[in-house]
Every structure is written in C-alpha cells, then in structure tokens.
C-alpha cells in the first residue's frame, strides 16, 4: 500500500495559493479517477485509489504541523515509510518546474520539516512543484500564501497536470522513473 500526501493549508482562504499546490495535485488525481474525499482516521481527508492499494491524503493541519497527521495515517494503515510520497510547493524552483527526489532535507520547507521531525528520517520520496520566489523585497510567507497572478495560472495548471502524471508514475513504477522523466526542464524534453 502507498500513501500519497499533498501538503497545503486547510480552508477556503488558502485555496488557490502557492502553498496549496500539493492539495491541487491531489484534487486533480481525485478528479481524474473519480475519487471521493472522506474523513480519515487522522486529521486529514482521504481518498482511496486503485482498489484502496493507494491512499491520497490532504492533512487538515496547517502546513507546519503536517508530520503528526501523516504519522497517524502511516501507523493506522500500516504503510511502510518508503511507500510515502509527498507533493509540495517549492519557492526555490522556477514557476512550473518539477523536481522529484527519493529523500533529502527539508530545504527550508516547513511542511517537510514537520514530517522529518515527526519521524526523525528524511528518507521519503517527494515531488516539489516550483512556485518561484517572487519579488525579493516581498516577505516570503506573504508570497507563498498569495494566490497566483493571472499570467501564472496557465503555467501552474500545466504543472499540476504534470505533477499528477508524475504521481501516477510513482504509484506504478517508483521514484526512479519519475526523476528520469520529470526532473528535466520541459523545453529540453520537447527537443529531439
């Protein structure tokens, strides 16, 4: 069994913000596969996919408290830590860029810090979606909690679709094929 977690902040004020692209990817997957969200035996929403061999989860905690909710899900469903896949925003990547890794540091991301703190372990797969750093004079927290500008929305929608594709590939084949296919810049992929 695998657990795919999209990180974000719960509630209507955070919908459509840079920090919530993890939620957006899971919503895209749920829509593609006609899955319904339901309450979980943890502080999260859950959708069962592929005859319940894959669980999609959106923690209902704020981003910096995601770790305990994810831990509760892993323990309740007896899912091994290597079968966790986390989808998250990343200000250090240009808008729309994807980067998958089998493990690694939090890179300053509070949601990843919470997961690492909860388990004392960095060895879980993750997919980062670039949301850009924005204006260097603007507070970073304000940037990630802001909605995308109109000219950014097409790029983000395409990135969410590619991230959903990457998640499906992770579920089918693991992290290595995801890294090989999605860690490249898209214009490099298009050229022969």
One Martini backbone bead per residue (centre of mass of N, CA, C, O) as a GRO file, in nm:
protein
  192
    1UNK     BB    1   0.099   0.035   0.019
    2UNK     BB    2   0.017   0.378  -0.050
    3UNK     BB    3   0.114   0.725   0.033
    4UNK     BB    4  -0.038   1.027  -0.076
    5UNK     BB    5   0.077   1.363  -0.014
    6UNK     BB    6  -0.070   1.678   0.016
    7UNK     BB    7   0.033   1.997   0.070
    8UNK     BB    8  -0.131   2.237   0.298
    9UNK     BB    9  -0.399   2.457   0.365
   10UNK     BB   10  -0.679   2.489   0.525
   11UNK     BB   11  -0.922   2.645   0.359
   12UNK     BB   12  -1.046   2.895   0.162
   13UNK     BB   13  -0.812   3.118   0.187
   14UNK     BB   14  -0.592   2.895   0.052
   15UNK     BB   15  -0.708   2.867  -0.206
   16UNK     BB   16  -0.485   2.906  -0.477
   17UNK     BB   17  -0.216   2.885  -0.352
   18UNK     BB   18   0.111   2.812  -0.349
   19UNK     BB   19   0.099   2.622  -0.087
   20UNK     BB   20  -0.150   2.435  -0.243
   21UNK     BB   21  -0.044   2.242  -0.477
   22UNK     BB   22  -0.071   1.969  -0.340
   23UNK     BB   23  -0.378   1.970  -0.332
   24UNK     BB   24  -0.423   2.012  -0.639
   25UNK     BB   25  -0.307   1.739  -0.728
   26UNK     BB   26  -0.506   1.558  -0.569
   27UNK     BB   27  -0.759   1.674  -0.702
   28UNK     BB   28  -0.682   1.585  -0.987
   29UNK     BB   29  -0.674   1.282  -0.927
   30UNK     BB   30  -0.961   1.253  -0.820
   31UNK     BB   31  -1.092   1.346  -1.084
   32UNK     BB   32  -0.973   1.136  -1.285
   33UNK     BB   33  -1.076   0.880  -1.074
   34UNK     BB   34  -1.337   0.933  -0.916
   35UNK     BB   35  -1.289   1.048  -0.623
   36UNK     BB   36  -1.359   1.050  -0.278
   37UNK     BB   37  -1.380   1.241  -0.003
   38UNK     BB   38  -1.281   1.161   0.337
   39UNK     BB   39  -1.257   1.075   0.637
   40UNK     BB   40  -1.003   1.019   0.867
   41UNK     BB   41  -0.793   0.851   1.115
   42UNK     BB   42  -0.723   1.160   1.096
   43UNK     BB   43  -0.607   1.489   1.019
   44UNK     BB   44  -0.783   1.415   0.731
   45UNK     BB   45  -0.813   1.356   0.395
   46UNK     BB   46  -0.955   1.080   0.197
   47UNK     BB   47  -0.853   0.868  -0.085
   48UNK     BB   48  -0.937   0.584  -0.272
   49UNK     BB   49  -0.706   0.390  -0.474
   50UNK     BB   50  -0.672   0.116  -0.637
   51UNK     BB   51  -0.833  -0.063  -0.440
   52UNK     BB   52  -0.680   0.072  -0.182
   53UNK     BB   53  -0.354   0.074  -0.250
   54UNK     BB   54  -0.415   0.387  -0.253
   55UNK     BB   55  -0.356   0.687  -0.071
   56UNK     BB   56  -0.506   0.997  -0.037
   57UNK     BB   57  -0.379   1.303   0.128
   58UNK     BB   58  -0.513   1.583   0.337
   59UNK     BB   59  -0.412   1.771   0.563
   60UNK     BB   60  -0.584   1.965   0.835
   61UNK     BB   61  -0.341   2.099   0.887
   62UNK     BB   62  -0.097   2.285   0.900
   63UNK     BB   63   0.189   2.272   0.740
   64UNK     BB   64   0.377   2.273   1.018
   65UNK     BB   65   0.172   1.997   1.110
   66UNK     BB   66   0.185   1.733   0.919
   67UNK     BB   67   0.339   1.492   1.048
   68UNK     BB   68   0.133   1.365   1.253
   69UNK     BB   69  -0.087   1.294   1.043
   70UNK     BB   70   0.092   1.107   0.875
   71UNK     BB   71   0.166   0.913   1.102
   72UNK     BB   72  -0.121   0.815   1.159
   73UNK     BB   73  -0.165   0.689   0.878
   74UNK     BB   74   0.069   0.490   0.869
   75UNK     BB   75  -0.015   0.332   1.122
   76UNK     BB   76  -0.311   0.258   1.063
   77UNK     BB   77  -0.229   0.128   0.759
   78UNK     BB   78   0.055   0.000   0.755
   79UNK     BB   79   0.277   0.193   0.625
   80UNK     BB   80   0.560   0.229   0.475
   81UNK     BB   81   0.780   0.483   0.452
   82UNK     BB   82   0.874   0.425   0.144
   83UNK     BB   83   0.544   0.465   0.060
   84UNK     BB   84   0.595   0.767   0.063
   85UNK     BB   85   0.436   1.061  -0.098
   86UNK     BB   86   0.527   1.404  -0.149
   87UNK     BB   87   0.345   1.705  -0.222
   88UNK     BB   88   0.510   2.024  -0.304
   89UNK     BB   89   0.619   2.326  -0.265
   90UNK     BB   90   0.871   2.559  -0.435
   91UNK     BB   91   1.068   2.854  -0.423
   92UNK     BB   92   1.347   2.733  -0.562
   93UNK     BB   93   1.160   2.705  -0.806
   94UNK     BB   94   1.049   2.755  -1.088
   95UNK     BB   95   0.776   2.807  -1.241
   96UNK     BB   96   0.658   2.467  -1.302
   97UNK     BB   97   0.872   2.307  -1.181
   98UNK     BB   98   1.007   1.979  -1.139
   99UNK     BB   99   1.103   1.772  -0.838
  100UNK     BB  100   1.244   1.462  -0.769
  101UNK     BB  101   1.289   1.258  -0.463
  102UNK     BB  102   1.389   1.001  -0.232
  103UNK     BB  103   1.532   1.234  -0.062
  104UNK     BB  104   1.596   1.476   0.207
  105UNK     BB  105   1.572   1.777   0.285
  106UNK     BB  106   1.366   2.053   0.351
  107UNK     BB  107   1.468   2.332   0.232
  108UNK     BB  108   1.277   2.523   0.435
  109UNK     BB  109   1.023   2.345   0.459
  110UNK     BB  110   0.775   2.310   0.693
  111UNK     BB  111   0.640   2.045   0.610
  112UNK     BB  112   0.899   1.876   0.590
  113UNK     BB  113   0.998   1.932   0.875
  114UNK     BB  114   0.760   1.789   1.017
  115UNK     BB  115   0.811   1.509   0.906
  116UNK     BB  116   1.103   1.475   1.001
  117UNK     BB  117   1.041   1.523   1.303
  118UNK     BB  118   0.832   1.284   1.338
  119UNK     BB  119   1.067   1.057   1.226
  120UNK     BB  120   1.377   1.112   1.193
  121UNK     BB  121   1.339   1.124   0.863
  122UNK     BB  122   1.436   1.167   0.498
  123UNK     BB  123   1.327   0.877   0.365
  124UNK     BB  124   1.130   1.028   0.134
  125UNK     BB  125   0.932   1.087  -0.116
  126UNK     BB  126   0.937   1.372  -0.350
  127UNK     BB  127   0.740   1.652  -0.490
  128UNK     BB  128   0.833   1.944  -0.647
  129UNK     BB  129   0.676   2.269  -0.698
  130UNK     BB  130   0.716   2.547  -0.869
  131UNK     BB  131   0.660   2.904  -0.740
  132UNK     BB  132   0.866   3.080  -0.677
  133UNK     BB  133   0.993   3.375  -0.513
  134UNK     BB  134   0.971   3.644  -0.622
  135UNK     BB  135   0.990   3.927  -0.468
  136UNK     BB  136   1.260   4.006  -0.266
  137UNK     BB  137   1.089   4.234  -0.095
  138UNK     BB  138   0.905   4.012  -0.022
  139UNK     BB  139   0.754   3.820   0.184
  140UNK     BB  140   0.756   3.483   0.176
  141UNK     BB  141   0.488   3.422   0.319
  142UNK     BB  142   0.318   3.602   0.136
  143UNK     BB  143   0.381   3.454  -0.124
  144UNK     BB  144   0.272   3.158  -0.051
  145UNK     BB  145  -0.022   3.291   0.043
  146UNK     BB  146  -0.066   3.361  -0.243
  147UNK     BB  147  -0.203   3.403  -0.529
  148UNK     BB  148  -0.203   3.364  -0.846
  149UNK     BB  149  -0.136   3.511  -1.115
  150UNK     BB  150  -0.283   3.526  -1.415
  151UNK     BB  151  -0.006   3.462  -1.580
  152UNK     BB  152   0.041   3.182  -1.399
  153UNK     BB  153  -0.201   2.975  -1.430
  154UNK     BB  154  -0.116   2.803  -1.675
  155UNK     BB  155   0.149   2.696  -1.561
  156UNK     BB  156   0.024   2.563  -1.309
  157UNK     BB  157  -0.178   2.376  -1.446
  158UNK     BB  158   0.040   2.214  -1.596
  159UNK     BB  159   0.200   2.128  -1.343
  160UNK     BB  160  -0.029   1.972  -1.208
  161UNK     BB  161  -0.062   1.766  -1.434
  162UNK     BB  162   0.232   1.658  -1.424
  163UNK     BB  163   0.220   1.578  -1.122
  164UNK     BB  164   0.001   1.367  -1.162
  165UNK     BB  165   0.166   1.195  -1.354
  166UNK     BB  166   0.401   1.145  -1.155
  167UNK     BB  167   0.228   1.001  -0.942
  168UNK     BB  168   0.139   0.766  -1.118
  169UNK     BB  169   0.428   0.666  -1.169
  170UNK     BB  170   0.503   0.608  -0.879
  171UNK     BB  171   0.285   0.395  -0.827
  172UNK     BB  172   0.382   0.202  -1.065
  173UNK     BB  173   0.739   0.247  -1.046
  174UNK     BB  174   0.849   0.483  -0.886
  175UNK     BB  175   1.102   0.726  -0.850
  176UNK     BB  176   1.304   0.697  -1.087
  177UNK     BB  177   1.115   0.755  -1.333
  178UNK     BB  178   1.033   1.033  -1.234
  179UNK     BB  179   1.312   1.164  -1.245
  180UNK     BB  180   1.375   1.103  -1.549
  181UNK     BB  181   1.113   1.263  -1.660
  182UNK     BB  182   1.066   1.539  -1.450
  183UNK     BB  183   1.364   1.687  -1.397
  184UNK     BB  184   1.328   1.827  -1.654
  185UNK     BB  185   1.308   2.052  -1.874
  186UNK     BB  186   1.057   2.090  -2.097
  187UNK     BB  187   1.220   2.198  -2.343
  188UNK     BB  188   1.414   1.951  -2.345
  189UNK     BB  189   1.191   1.735  -2.404
  190UNK     BB  190   1.097   1.850  -2.693
  191UNK     BB  191   1.370   1.793  -2.798
  192UNK     BB  192   1.556   1.572  -3.011
   0.00000   0.00000   0.00000
